[in-house]
Amino acid sequence: MDFYPRPQFERKAWLDLDGPWSFDFDDQRIGIKHKWYETHDYSKEITVPFVYQSEESGINSQDIHDCVWYNKMIILEEVDAPRILLHFGASDYYTQVWVNGQYCGDHKGGHTPFSFDISNQIQEDRQLKIDVCVTDYSYDEHLPRGKQNFKGKSEGIFYTGTTGIWQTVWLEFTEQDYIDSVRYIPDTVENTVNISTEVQAPANAKLGIRIYRGNEVIVDSTSIIKGHSMTVDFEIPDFNDHHYGYWWSPEHPNLYDVELVLLVNEQEVDRVTSYFGMRTVSIEHQLICLNHMPFYTKSVLYQGYYPNSLMTAKSDAEIKKDVELIKQMGFNSVRLHQKYENPRFLYWCDKLGLVVWGEAPNAYSFSRRSVEELLQEWQQAMKRDFNHPSICVWLPLNESWGVPKIKNSVVEQSFANTMYYLTKALDPTRLVLSNDGWEHTISDICTIHDYDADIEKLKERYTSVSAVLEGPQGRRIYVGDYSHDEEPMILSEFGGIAFEETSEDNASWGYSGASTSKEFEEKVLTIISTIQASELLQGYCYTQFNDLEQEVNGLLTMEREPKLALELLAKINQMK
């Protein structure tokens, strides 16, 4: 791995565990009964963090194996830290961990990070034996699985499944006292940033906070921590209202670097580096605003699948390149679709300047269990990603997935409202949708999905609010007693034009099609310019960034080769 896996909360003392691990399928689910975590003769090798279904894993099998085991042996020869944490970026779906034969704990959820303090499991010889059992449920429609298929094979808009570890595994070394978390809330009206921290430290410990603008130190403060948390507001000096100072935006992705230093008895025991951006997202006078100025959204749908490695990027450079390509196309925003994206993707959106719509992977059926699973993982993802200035909109539900009867079900409508209000309670700084695309209850933005390829119909539809609210996909935009109340309108999915240069695969498809590269280019540019011409809409999201398995409606191939001249696409996007 060529990058630190947690860019918003970095420590220097860590050890990457990606690479070769011993591996086995456990189709009979006998591993725990037979204590594989104590001794087992593993028969396979896998490259972590790539799942066995991918080529990069070294196994490349699409057969269903819902129980898998991993093993890693290392010796911590030069490590002398009182506290050792074992981190997993993500593992799909139910993960159990043993270290040196001792049970450390478990985690349920396929997309969010978790860690274990394994300090007490370390033996005198400093040998570390890690065993991991991951249980997936490939056919379970009640799990928040996103775009992973639930019928045993990739088809339509559902793709190859993910089982097991699919994000980085690493060790982190700290003292007994440490900084646990940090949270930033910028205020562009008062020109302040609110910083909240949690620590594990004795009474009267101190926390030093240093904020940098470039190489200049603009805040240097040390305070006594009362209890295990501290909240403080800092004014950002030398601010220029007329030039928006050092605010964050896609055009000017300004970031402030932060150093957090924990002092116990005046001695440094922990140091964390982080960053934040000064920016405000709001709706003012029925307009979507970024930093109090109207912001016209020019977005592309991004599903986060990579050639030969499925949901896991092969390098940080590969992640960065995707963000660069999106900006090169002239888009100022990206809608993450049915996936909590790798934090490094969000880092590059922060760093290079790209607004992000963060979306939850959904289940497909509604039940008490599906509600509990989505709620748990959504809160974990929001906590992980809260500090990224690029994230401006949260989407907990998409196209009524997981709430299929929301049109008439008061219970499912209540769940959509719960997700809206819970998200607002946890994060009052961003815009929130109840259900993207159609069948809204309460939403800050009225979003519509419309794959009609008839240009004249699109022109007519997006001149009239009443025509839009009828629901172009055959579903009304609002349900029950809920209605449009002058919320800004965005066409958050459209296009989906399929084109594949050489294809003999009858399964390849899109929402509409083109037979030549020239026809594809003309159709893409025409449909985007048509939507731009609507005075009703405050933005759009084109489907989609790249081809994905049988779905060939990307602007790029799966290998990120452009299907049309990107400078022409950028020119069209920049016309609005």
FENURNOR-V797648 format. One record per helix or strand of 2 or more residues. SS is the DSSP state (H for helix, E for strand). FROM is the first residue (numbers start at 1). LEN is the number of residues. If there is no record, write none. Layout:
ss: {SS SS}
from: {FROM FROM}
len: {LEN LEN}
This chain:
ss: {E E E H E E E E E E H E E E E E E E E E H E E E E E E H E H E H E H E E H H E E E H E H}
from: {14 19 44 55 67 83 91 94 102 114 119 127 158 164 169 178 192 206 216 229 241 256 267 281 287 293 297 316 333 343 355 368 391 410 431 445 455 465 488 497 512 517 537 566}
len: {3 7 5 3 9 6 2 6 7 4 3 9 2 2 6 10 9 8 9 7 3 9 10 4 4 2 6 13 4 10 5 18 5 17 3 5 7 5 8 2 2 16 7 8}
